[in-house]
Amino acid sequence: MAFAAGTALLLGGIYVNADAATTPSDSSAGDTSADGTAATTEATTEASSSVSDVVDAANAFLDTLDSDQQSDVLLDFTEANATAWSNLPCGSTCRVGIEFSTLSDEQLTAAKAVIEAATGTGSGTGYDQVTQILAADDKLGETASGYGSGNYYLAFLGTPSTDGTWQLHFGGHHLALNLTYKDGEVEGTTPFFIGVEPTSWTGDDGTSYAPLAGMHDGMEDMLAGLSDDELAEAKLSESFSDVLLGPGEDGDFPETKEGLQVSELTDDQQELVLAAMEPWVDVADDTTAASVLSAYKADLDDTYIAYSGSSDLSAQGDYVRIDGPGVWIEFVCQNGVVYQSQVHYHTVYRDHDSDYGGEFSF
């Protein structure tokens, strides 16, 4: 199922740095006709235009490259290439594509324009969040070698088009973005890995950064909305040092869902669950994000939430999960690697059915 034609509703909740309030957007479904058919003409037009914009930006970027560089970017949409991503600063040993550090200023601007066209417009989500993760790596690079925004790789798996199947594949340390397109629509928005160290900092110009604040706070608010009995039901017996479904763990979803079933919760509590999902879903363009969130809302009764460690998500091993028929989101706190006196965050967003656009069986 293509995500893009689901609804005309636009998201883009507001997540502004560490001390900001979070305001989830309206997640209700669009209008339907008398026979129950969704009124999606406007949404489909917007979605098609959005994919067309991504393709145009991709072709504009390719036009800035020489033939050797184009061969680094244009790769086959194979399982091996699609699954070549990591949360580690391992460069080209674990990734495919062209490295940002090898690009001229003009080429780098064109490359970033592709990512901007493909991702959401929210504050603290989508493209804004991606740019903050690159800034976090530059921050790490001030203290330790091997980090920096130049160590990120961009590839097109398949030929960018509005009538074929291809993937926008981008990532580096603490980021893996995989957006799959088919016949002019978004077919998959996962896997999406994102992490950050340090979790917050102030730039030289006085700008405050906290790229995962919305994700952390949404999950914390979801757990804070539970009663003691509900927290006990949601508590997992095992402990976690990292996410379960990180790189190399494609298709390894647990056979049995664990924790607290969302159907047991009040309407207000269910809204907190939906709001907790939103910052991950908002990685995609706004129309696609709305459609995906609407589908996850329809599945809430069969969705489970679970956690391990403490519910305030502040210490090593604090972990929380949302697992539905489609959605799978994990968030975990780890001890710092470079800033060892602090925790840092790892998260992953997958979909049981549409990872890599559903193109591969694991």
VENLIN-V493202 format. One record per pair of residues at least 24 apart in sequence whose ideal C-beta (glycine too) atoms are under 8 Angstrom apart, sorted by sequence separation. I is the first residue (numbers start at 1). GAP is how many residues later the second one is. D is the distance in whole Angstrom. If there is no record, write none. Layout:
BEGIN
((I:GAP:D) (I:GAP:D))
END
This chain:
BEGIN
((73:24:6) (235:24:8) (300:24:7) (303:24:7) (309:24:8) (327:24:7) (328:24:6) (72:25:7) (73:25:5) (234:25:5) (299:25:5) (326:25:5) (327:25:8) (72:26:4) (147:26:6) (233:26:7) (234:26:4) (274:26:7) (299:26:5) (326:26:6) (233:27:5) (273:27:7) (299:27:6) (316:27:6) (325:27:7) (326:27:6) (296:28:6) (299:28:7) (315:28:7) (324:28:8) (326:28:7) (69:29:6) (314:29:7) (230:30:6) (270:30:5) (273:30:7) (296:30:6) (7:31:7) (8:31:8) (233:31:8) (295:31:6) (296:31:5) (6:32:8) (8:32:7) (273:32:6) (7:33:7) (65:33:8) (69:33:8) (140:33:8) (6:34:7) (8:34:5) (9:34:8) (226:34:7) (230:34:7) (5:35:5) (8:35:4) (137:35:7) (230:35:7) (7:36:5) (137:36:6) (6:37:7) (137:37:7) (263:37:7) (5:38:6) (8:38:7) (69:38:8) (134:38:8) (136:38:7) (262:38:5) (263:38:4) (4:39:8) (5:39:5) (115:39:8) (226:39:8) (262:39:6) (263:39:7) (4:40:7) (64:40:8) (114:40:7) (261:40:8) (262:40:8) (133:41:6) (134:41:8) (261:41:8) (262:41:5) (5:42:6) (64:42:6) (65:42:7) (133:42:5) (261:42:8) (262:42:7) (4:43:3) (64:43:5) (111:43:5) (225:43:7) (226:43:7) (261:43:6) (262:43:6) (4:44:7) (225:44:5) (260:44:6) (130:45:7) (259:45:4) (260:45:5) (277:45:6) (4:46:7) (61:46:7) (64:46:5) (258:46:6) (259:46:5) (260:46:7) (276:46:7) (4:47:7) (101:47:8) (130:47:7) (222:47:8) (225:47:5) (257:47:4) (259:47:3) (89:48:8) (258:48:5) (259:48:8) (61:49:4) (100:49:7) (101:49:3) (273:49:7) (280:49:5) (60:50:6) (61:50:5) (100:50:5) (101:50:7) (118:50:5) (193:50:8) (222:50:5) (277:50:6) (99:51:7) (100:51:7) (221:51:6) (222:51:6) (61:52:7) (99:52:7) (100:52:5) (277:52:6) (57:53:7) (60:53:7) (61:53:5) (99:53:7) (100:53:7) (115:53:8) (193:53:7) (222:53:7) (276:53:8) (99:54:6) (100:54:7) (114:54:7) (191:54:8) (193:54:7) (218:54:8) (221:54:7) (222:54:4) (98:55:7) (115:55:6) (221:55:7) (57:56:5) (58:56:5) (97:56:4) (98:56:6) (57:57:4) (89:57:5) (96:57:7) (97:57:5) (98:57:7) (140:57:6) (218:57:6) (219:57:5) (89:58:6) (95:58:4) (97:58:3) (119:58:7) (218:58:4) (57:59:8) (96:59:5) (139:59:7) (191:59:8) (218:59:8) (54:60:7) (57:60:4) (91:60:6) (119:60:8) (136:60:5) (218:60:7) (56:61:8) (57:61:8) (92:61:7) (118:61:5) (133:61:6) (136:61:7) (218:61:6) (89:62:6) (115:62:7) (136:62:7) (139:62:6) (259:62:7) (262:62:8) (54:63:5) (133:63:6) (53:64:5) (54:64:5) (132:64:8) (215:64:5) (259:64:7) (129:65:7) (136:65:8) (214:65:4) (215:65:7) (258:65:8) (257:66:5) (283:66:7) (50:67:8) (280:67:7) (135:68:7) (240:68:5) (281:68:8) (239:69:6) (240:69:8) (254:69:8) (280:69:4) (139:70:8) (236:70:5) (238:70:6) (239:70:7) (253:70:8) (176:71:7) (234:71:6) (235:71:8) (236:71:7) (97:72:6) (100:72:8) (234:72:5) (235:72:6) (236:72:4) (96:73:7) (97:73:7) (136:73:7) (234:73:6) (235:73:7) (81:74:7) (135:74:6) (82:75:6) (136:75:6) (241:75:8) (253:75:6) (81:76:5) (95:76:7) (231:76:8) (241:76:7) (95:77:7) (132:77:5) (240:77:6) (133:78:6) (239:78:5) (78:79:7) (132:79:4) (240:79:4) (75:80:5) (77:80:4) (231:80:6) (239:80:8) (73:81:7) (74:81:8) (75:81:7) (76:81:7) (77:81:4) (73:82:6) (74:82:6) (75:82:5) (76:82:7) (129:82:5) (223:82:8) (72:83:8) (73:83:6) (89:83:7) (129:83:8) (222:83:7) (236:83:8) (245:83:7) (85:84:7) (89:84:4) (223:84:6) (74:85:7) (82:85:6) (84:85:8) (86:85:8) (88:85:7) (226:85:8) (236:85:8) (245:85:7) (85:86:5) (87:86:7) (124:86:8) (244:86:6) (82:87:7) (87:87:6) (124:87:7) (224:87:7) (243:87:4) (77:88:7) (81:88:7) (192:88:6) (223:88:4) (243:88:8) (77:89:6) (87:89:7) (124:89:7) (125:89:6) (194:89:8) (223:89:8) (243:89:6) (77:90:6) (86:90:7) (124:90:5) (223:90:8) (242:90:6) (85:91:4) (192:91:5) (220:91:7) (241:91:8) (189:92:7) (220:92:6) (240:92:6) (242:92:7) (85:93:7) (220:93:5) (241:93:7) (189:94:6) (219:94:6) (189:95:4) (82:96:7) (216:97:6) (223:97:6) (253:97:8) (58:98:6) (62:98:8) (186:98:6) (222:98:8) (186:99:7) (189:99:7) (253:99:6) (189:100:8) (246:100:7) (59:101:6) (219:101:5) (58:102:4) (186:102:4) (246:102:6) (189:103:6) (243:103:5) (245:103:6) (20:104:7) (242:104:6) (243:104:7) (251:104:8) (55:105:5) (179:105:7) (243:105:5) (245:105:6) (250:105:7) (54:106:7) (55:106:6) (85:106:7) (87:106:6) (177:106:7) (250:106:8) (15:107:7) (16:107:5) (17:107:7) (55:107:6) (12:108:6) (14:108:7) (15:108:6) (16:108:6) (85:108:7) (87:108:6) (11:109:7) (12:109:6) (13:109:6) (14:109:5) (15:109:3) (12:110:4) (14:110:7) (15:110:6) (52:110:6) (58:110:8) (250:110:8) (251:110:8) (252:110:8) (11:111:7) (12:111:8) (51:111:6) (251:111:3) (13:112:7) (219:112:5) (250:112:5) (12:113:7) (12:114:8) (48:114:7) (54:114:7) (216:115:7) (215:116:6) (54:127:7) (216:129:7) (51:130:6) (215:130:8) (52:132:7) (215:132:6) (51:133:5) (212:133:5) (51:134:6) (51:135:7) (212:135:7) (48:136:5) (47:137:8) (48:137:7) (47:138:6) (198:138:7) (47:139:7) (197:139:6) (197:140:6) (197:141:6) (198:141:5) (197:142:6) (199:143:7) (198:144:6) (199:144:7) (197:145:8) (199:145:6) (198:146:7) (199:146:6) (197:147:4) (196:148:6) (197:148:8) (195:149:7) (196:149:5) (129:150:8) (195:150:6) (195:151:4) (195:152:6) (94:153:8) (125:153:8) (193:153:8) (194:153:5) (125:154:5) (129:154:7) (193:154:7) (194:154:8) (124:155:7) (193:155:5) (194:155:8) (126:156:5) (192:156:7) (193:156:8) (125:157:4) (126:157:6) (191:157:6) (192:157:4) (125:158:7) (126:158:8) (191:158:7) (192:158:8) (87:159:6) (88:159:8) (126:159:8) (190:159:6) (191:159:5) (87:160:6) (122:160:5) (126:160:8) (189:160:8) (190:160:5) (86:161:5) (190:161:5) (85:162:6) (120:162:4) (189:162:7) (120:163:6) (126:163:8) (188:163:7) (83:164:8) (119:164:6) (120:164:6) (121:164:8) (122:164:8) (190:164:7) (191:164:5) (83:165:7) (119:165:7) (120:165:6) (121:165:6) (189:165:8) (190:165:5) (191:165:7) (118:166:8) (119:166:7) (120:166:6) (188:166:4) (190:166:8) (83:167:6) (118:167:6) (187:167:7) (188:167:6) (117:168:8) (188:168:6) (120:169:6) (188:169:4) (187:170:4) (188:170:6) (187:171:7) (188:171:8) (174:172:8) (180:174:8) (182:175:6) (180:176:6) (181:176:8) (178:177:8) (180:177:3) (178:178:6) (180:179:7) (2:180:6) (5:180:6) (2:181:7) (4:181:4) (18:181:8) (3:182:7) (4:182:5) (18:182:5) (2:183:4) (3:183:5) (17:183:8) (2:184:7) (3:184:7) (2:185:5) (3:185:8) (3:186:7) (19:189:8) (167:189:7) (18:190:7) (167:190:7) (17:191:5) (147:191:8) (17:192:7) (18:192:4) (22:192:6) (165:192:7) (17:193:5) (20:193:7) (144:194:5) (165:194:7) (18:195:5) (22:195:6) (143:195:6) (17:196:6) (22:196:6) (143:196:8) (15:198:6) (140:198:5) (15:199:3) (22:199:7) (13:201:7) (15:202:8) (50:235:5) (50:237:6) (47:238:8) (50:238:7) (47:240:5) (46:241:5) (47:241:7) (43:244:6) (24:247:8) (27:247:6) (43:248:7) (24:250:7) (24:251:4) (27:251:8) (22:253:7) (25:253:7) (24:254:6) (87:259:6) (13:262:7) (27:263:8) (15:264:6) (13:265:5) (29:265:5) (13:266:7) (27:266:5) (11:267:7) (27:267:7) (29:268:8) (13:269:7) (11:270:7) (12:270:7) (27:270:6) (11:271:6) (83:273:8) (12:274:6) (82:274:5) (11:275:6) (10:276:5) (10:277:7) (12:277:8) (79:277:8) (82:277:7) (83:277:8) (11:278:5) (82:278:7) (8:279:7) (11:279:5) (7:280:8) (10:280:6) (3:281:7) (9:281:4) (79:281:5) (6:282:8) (8:282:8) (9:282:8) (11:282:6) (77:282:7) (4:283:6) (7:283:5) (4:284:5) (6:284:7) (7:284:5) (3:285:5) (6:285:3) (9:285:7) (5:286:7) (6:286:7) (4:287:6) (7:287:5) (3:288:5) (6:288:6) (3:289:5) (6:289:7) (3:292:8) (3:351:8) (1:353:8))
END
